[in-house]
Amino acid sequence: MKAYKDMSRDELLALKRSLEEEYKTEEAKGLSLNMARGKPGVSQLTLSMPMLDVINSSSDMNTFLGNDTRNYGDWDGIGECRKLIADMMEVKKDNVIVCGNSSLNIMYDTVSRSMIMGVNGSTPWCKLDKVKFLCPVPGYDRHFKITELFGIEMINIPLNEDGPDMDLVEEYVNNDEAVKGIWCVPKYSNPTGISYSDEVVRRFANLKPKAKDFRIFWDNAYGIHHLYEEDQDEILNILEECEKAGNPDMVYIFASTSKISFPGSGVSAVATSFKNIEDIKKQLTTQTIGHDKINQLRHVRFFKDLDGLADHMKKHGNILRPKFESVLDILESELMGLEIGSWNKPKGGYFISFDAMPGCAKSIVAKCKELGVVLTDAGATFPYGKDPEDSNIRIAPTFPTPEEMVEATKIFVLCVKLASVEKLLGE
């Protein structure tokens, strides 16, 4: 294939006419396909339906220790659920608090608590002149929405193939007292699918923050979300590495079963040092008398242990793998060599990250919408919704059926080609 940039103007004009005809044909189909958010598909949700049968009106509702899950108590989670989630997070049970159905809610509460109450006795962030957060980009839009809501200044940090640009992270964290945190999705990152290298994790653990209340917000949302049984990414345990480096309190780890069991009815947890847990307790024991222990019991009785979780996630991988591979096959067959886009090939997680020619992302997303294919807004993977290059697009292959994904990807490719030709002709 000839690269678009090497085509003459006449060749580009002829190509534009051909693509516009194809565009009109697709427009007439009146499709309605959604690749916007990382929602599990119906077949994935069906995998967890038997969970609803493990507890009924005649069930024993007591925990291993004999506590009645229908009543008050176990505010930090029932012991067997804390053990299950701790094993999933690769931490000790005593470092875990199990909460409600959303890890995003815990992250919001953690930022809110820091703003209002401070961190382990430090000055509340709301009383400071300036609070800053580092944001590896492209990243998770809902992270950025939290810090934006609280008026925290967000600083873009380039995300490399092995993790954030640690030279830049160290420069900010070690020298600027206003830098209070960093958002991280360390495994199968949203949206790029990359996983942090051992060196990057160790450099995080060995940071020397200017601010004593600096915290790493380690959102390990996709820790067991592998696409391949034989080829899986592994990352170092950040909590253990921080302890080794003499920074035991520097990290909060977040996780949930939202994309393992049911997104609206899973369980979530935070893992951190004992000192941080005591700090969290001060607010949490006032804020709530406990989360849904019956749901925690339901999860334990369904999954049983880490092996049960792993077996369940193999089934998820078998459903998702063909969808991801169909998208990647079409991108490769249709766009390779044209030099109008690049994309990642993730081993897990929920997204494929596509980088178009600079200045084309918004146009591509708009054109797809006109043809009935909804994508995440261009710019959403950057703080304030502003992609400096107008280049990154997040593709979510999980929710549509395999057949719909093929149709949607072909339309996406058409829009990439047309937007790229228009960009080149306009230069």
C-alpha positions in Angstrom: 0.0 0.0 0.0 1.1 3.5 -0.8 1.4 5.9 2.1 -1.1 8.7 1.8 1.6 11.3 2.4 3.4 10.1 -0.7 0.3 10.5 -2.9 0.0 13.4 -5.4 -2.9 15.9 -5.0 -4.7 14.3 -7.9 -4.4 10.9 -6.4 -5.7 12.2 -3.1 -8.7 13.8 -4.8 -9.5 10.7 -6.6 -9.3 8.7 -3.4 -11.5 11.2 -1.6 -14.2 10.8 -4.2 -14.1 7.1 -3.9 -14.2 7.2 -0.1 -17.1 9.7 -0.1 -19.2 7.3 -2.3 -18.5 4.5 0.2 -19.4 6.8 3.0 -22.8 7.5 1.4 -23.5 3.8 1.0 -22.8 3.2 4.7 -24.9 6.2 5.7 -27.9 4.7 4.0 -27.7 1.6 6.2 -28.9 3.5 9.3 -26.7 1.5 11.7 -26.6 1.9 15.5 -23.5 0.5 17.1 -21.7 1.6 20.3 -18.0 1.3 21.0 -17.9 4.2 23.5 -17.6 2.7 26.9 -15.9 -0.4 28.3 -19.1 -2.3 29.1 -19.2 -6.1 29.4 -21.3 -7.7 26.7 -24.4 -9.7 27.5 -22.6 -13.0 27.1 -20.1 -11.9 29.8 -22.8 -11.0 32.2 -24.5 -14.3 31.6 -21.4 -16.0 33.0 -22.2 -14.7 36.5 -25.9 -15.4 36.5 -25.6 -18.5 38.7 -24.2 -16.2 41.4 -27.8 -15.2 42.0 -28.7 -18.7 43.0 -26.0 -19.3 45.6 -28.1 -17.5 48.3 -31.8 -17.8 48.8 -34.3 -17.4 51.7 -33.2 -20.7 53.2 -29.4 -20.1 53.0 -27.1 -20.0 55.9 -26.2 -16.3 56.1 -23.3 -16.5 58.5 -19.7 -15.9 57.8 -16.9 -18.4 58.6 -16.6 -16.7 62.0 -20.4 -16.9 62.6 -21.2 -13.3 62.0 -24.7 -12.7 60.5 -24.3 -10.9 57.2 -27.9 -9.7 57.4 -27.1 -7.5 60.5 -24.6 -4.8 61.5 -20.9 -5.6 61.8 -17.8 -6.3 59.7 -17.8 -2.6 58.5 -14.5 -3.3 56.6 -15.9 -6.4 54.8 -16.5 -9.9 55.9 -13.3 -11.8 56.4 -13.7 -14.4 53.6 -14.4 -11.6 51.1 -11.4 -9.6 52.2 -9.3 -12.7 51.8 -10.7 -13.4 48.3 -10.1 -9.7 47.1 -6.7 -9.5 48.8 -5.6 -12.6 46.9 -6.9 -11.0 43.7 -5.0 -7.8 44.5 -1.9 -9.8 45.6 -1.8 -8.2 49.0 -2.4 -9.3 52.6 -6.0 -9.5 54.0 -5.2 -7.1 56.8 -4.2 -4.4 54.2 -7.7 -4.5 52.6 -11.0 -2.7 53.2 -13.9 -4.1 51.1 -16.4 -1.4 50.1 -19.4 -1.2 47.8 -19.8 -2.0 44.1 -17.5 0.7 42.7 -13.8 1.3 43.0 -14.4 4.7 41.4 -16.5 5.6 44.4 -13.6 4.7 46.7 -11.2 6.9 44.6 -13.6 9.8 44.7 -14.0 9.4 48.5 -10.2 9.2 48.9 -9.7 12.5 47.0 -12.6 14.0 48.8 -11.3 12.9 52.2 -7.9 14.4 51.4 -9.4 17.7 50.4 -11.6 18.0 53.5 -9.7 16.1 56.2 -6.1 16.0 54.9 -3.9 12.9 54.7 -2.7 11.3 58.0 -2.9 14.6 59.9 -1.5 16.9 57.1 -3.2 20.1 56.1 -6.4 19.5 54.2 -5.9 20.1 50.5 -8.8 22.6 50.4 -6.8 24.9 52.6 -3.7 25.0 50.3 -3.2 27.6 47.6 -2.5 25.0 44.9 -3.0 21.2 44.6 -1.6 19.4 41.6 -2.1 15.8 40.2 0.0 14.1 37.6 -2.0 12.4 34.9 -0.3 9.8 32.6 -1.8 10.3 29.1 -3.7 8.9 27.3 -5.5 7.8 30.4 -8.9 7.1 32.1 -11.4 9.9 31.7 -13.2 9.2 34.9 -10.0 9.7 36.9 -9.6 13.1 35.4 -13.2 14.0 36.1 -12.6 13.5 39.8 -9.6 15.8 40.1 -11.2 18.3 37.8 -14.4 18.4 40.0 -12.3 19.3 43.0 -10.4 22.1 41.2 -7.1 20.2 41.3 -4.6 21.2 38.6 -3.8 18.3 36.3 -0.5 17.9 34.6 0.0 15.6 31.5 2.7 13.0 31.8 3.5 11.0 28.6 2.8 7.3 28.8 5.5 5.2 27.3 5.5 1.5 26.3 6.7 0.6 29.8 4.7 3.1 31.8 4.7 6.9 32.6 7.8 9.0 31.8 9.5 8.5 35.2 12.1 11.2 34.7 9.2 13.7 34.5 7.3 12.1 37.4 10.4 12.2 39.6 11.1 15.8 38.6 7.6 16.9 39.6 7.1 14.7 42.7 10.5 15.2 44.2 10.6 19.0 43.8 7.1 20.4 43.9 5.3 20.3 47.2 2.0 21.1 45.5 2.0 17.7 43.7 -0.1 15.5 45.9 -0.9 12.5 43.7 -0.7 10.6 40.4 -3.3 8.5 38.7 -2.1 5.1 37.5 -3.7 2.2 35.7 -0.6 -0.1 35.9 -1.8 -3.2 34.2 -3.4 -3.3 30.7 -3.7 0.4 31.0 -6.9 2.3 30.0 -6.8 2.9 27.0 -3.3 1.9 25.7 -3.2 -1.7 27.2 0.4 -1.3 28.3 1.6 -2.7 31.6 4.2 -1.0 33.8 7.7 -2.5 33.8 9.5 -3.7 36.9 11.9 -0.7 36.6 8.9 1.7 36.5 7.2 0.2 39.5 10.5 0.3 41.5 11.0 3.9 40.5 7.5 4.7 41.8 8.3 3.0 45.1 11.5 4.9 45.5 10.1 8.4 44.9 11.2 11.0 47.4 8.1 13.3 47.5 8.5 16.9 48.4 5.0 16.6 49.9 4.7 14.2 52.8 1.0 13.7 51.8 1.8 12.7 48.2 0.0 9.5 47.3 0.0 7.1 44.3 -3.5 6.3 43.2 -2.9 2.8 41.8 -6.1 1.7 40.0 -5.4 -2.0 39.2 -8.8 -2.3 37.4 -7.6 -5.0 35.0 -5.3 -7.1 37.2 -6.8 -10.5 36.1 -8.3 -9.4 32.8 -6.1 -11.4 30.4 -7.0 -12.1 26.8 -4.6 -15.0 26.5 -3.8 -17.9 28.8 -0.3 -18.4 27.5 0.8 -14.8 27.2 0.0 -12.6 30.2 1.5 -9.5 31.6 2.6 -9.4 35.2 3.6 -6.4 37.3 5.5 -6.0 40.6 3.5 -5.6 43.8 3.7 -1.8 44.4 2.7 -2.1 48.1 5.6 -4.5 48.8 8.0 -2.4 46.8 7.0 0.8 48.7 7.6 -1.1 52.0 11.0 -2.2 50.8 11.9 1.4 49.8 10.8 2.8 53.1 7.6 4.4 51.7 4.9 2.1 53.1 2.2 4.8 53.2 2.7 6.2 49.7 0.2 4.1 47.7 -3.5 3.4 47.6 -4.4 0.3 45.5 -7.9 0.1 44.1 -9.7 -2.8 42.5 -13.2 -4.3 42.0 -15.1 -7.1 40.4 -17.1 -4.7 38.2 -15.9 -6.4 35.0 -15.7 -9.8 36.6 -19.2 -10.4 38.1 -21.7 -7.6 37.5 -20.7 -3.9 36.9 -23.6 -2.6 38.9 -23.4 -5.2 41.7 -19.8 -6.2 42.2 -17.5 -5.6 45.2 -14.7 -3.1 45.4 -11.7 -2.6 47.7 -8.8 -0.4 48.7 -5.5 -1.9 49.8 -2.9 0.3 51.6 -0.7 0.5 54.7 -2.0 0.0 58.2 -1.4 3.7 58.9 -3.4 4.7 55.9 -6.2 2.2 56.9 -6.4 3.8 60.3 -6.7 7.2 58.7 -9.5 5.9 56.3 -11.3 4.4 59.3 -11.7 7.8 61.0 -14.1 8.9 58.2 -15.5 5.6 57.0 -16.8 4.4 60.4 -18.7 7.7 60.6 -19.8 7.7 57.0 -21.3 4.1 56.9 -22.3 1.2 59.1 -21.0 -1.1 56.4 -21.5 -2.1 52.9 -23.5 -4.9 51.4 -22.3 -8.0 53.2 -24.8 -10.3 51.6 -23.4 -9.4 48.2 -19.9 -10.0 49.6 -21.0 -13.5 50.8 -22.6 -14.2 47.4 -19.3 -13.4 45.6 -17.3 -15.7 48.0 -19.7 -18.6 47.6 -19.7 -18.3 43.9 -16.0 -17.8 43.2 -14.8 -19.6 46.3 -11.1 -18.7 45.9 -8.5 -17.2 43.5 -8.5 -20.3 41.3 -12.3 -19.9 40.9 -11.7 -16.2 39.9 -9.0 -17.3 37.4 -11.3 -20.0 35.8 -14.1 -17.5 35.5 -11.8 -14.9 33.8 -10.7 -17.5 31.3 -14.3 -17.6 30.1 -14.3 -13.9 29.8 -11.1 -14.0 27.8 -12.6 -16.6 25.4 -15.5 -14.2 24.8 -13.4 -11.1 24.4 -10.4 -12.4 22.4 -12.2 -12.9 19.1 -13.6 -9.3 19.3 -10.2 -7.8 19.9 -8.6 -9.9 17.2 -11.2 -9.0 14.7 -10.6 -5.3 15.3 -6.9 -5.7 15.1 -7.1 -7.8 11.9 -9.2 -5.2 10.1 -6.9 -2.3 11.2 -3.9 -4.2 10.0 -5.3 -5.3 6.7 -6.9 -1.9 5.9 -4.5 0.6 7.4 -1.0 -0.9 7.6 1.4 1.0 5.4 -0.8 4.0 4.8 0.9 5.9 7.6 -2.4 7.5 8.8 -2.7 5.7 12.2 -1.1 3.5 14.7 -2.6 1.3 17.4 -1.7 -1.0 20.3 -2.1 -4.8 20.5 -3.1 -5.4 24.1 -2.8 -8.7 25.9 -5.6 -7.8 28.3 -7.9 -5.1 29.6 -10.8 -3.6 27.8 -9.6 -1.2 25.1 -7.6 -0.6 22.0 -5.9 2.8 21.7 -5.7 4.3 18.2 -3.6 7.3 17.3 -4.7 9.1 14.1 -2.8 11.7 12.2 -2.6 14.9 14.4 -5.7 17.0 14.0 -7.9 14.1 12.9 -9.4 12.5 16.0 -12.4 14.8 16.4 -13.3 14.5 12.7 -13.0 10.7 12.7 -15.3 10.4 15.8 -17.9 12.8 14.3 -17.9 11.0 11.0 -18.4 7.6 12.7 -21.3 9.1 14.7 -22.9 10.2 11.4 -22.7 6.6 10.2 -24.3 5.2 13.5 -21.1 4.2 15.3 -20.6 5.9 18.7 -17.1 6.2 20.0 -15.7 7.8 23.2 -15.4 11.6 22.6 -12.1 12.6 21.1 -10.0 14.2 23.8 -11.6 12.2 26.6 -8.4 10.3 27.4 -6.7 13.6 28.4 -7.4 16.0 31.3 -10.0 18.6 30.6 -10.9 16.6 27.5 -8.1 18.4 25.6 -5.8 16.2 23.5 -3.0 18.5 22.4 -2.5 16.5 19.2 -6.2 15.8 18.5 -5.0 12.3 17.8 -6.0 9.6 20.3 -9.2 7.6 20.0 -10.3 4.9 22.5 -11.9 1.8 20.9 -14.0 -0.4 23.3 -14.6 -3.8 21.6 -16.3 -5.5 24.6 -20.0 -4.6 24.4 -21.0 -5.2 20.7 -21.3 -8.7 19.3 -18.4 -10.0 17.2 -20.4 -9.4 14.1 -21.2 -5.8 15.1 -17.6 -5.2 16.0 -16.5 -6.2 12.4 -19.1 -3.8 11.0 -18.2 -1.0 13.3 -14.5 -1.4 12.7 -14.9 -1.3 8.9 -16.8 2.0 9.3 -14.1 3.3 11.7 -11.5 2.5 9.1 -13.5 4.3 6.4 -13.7 7.4 8.5 -10.0 7.3 9.4 -9.2 7.2 5.7 -11.6 10.0 4.7 -10.5 12.3 7.6 -6.8 11.7 6.8 -7.3 12.5 3.1 -9.2 15.7 4.0 -6.4 16.7 6.4 -3.7 16.2 3.8 -5.6 18.0 1.1 -6.2 20.9 3.5 -2.5 21.3 4.3 
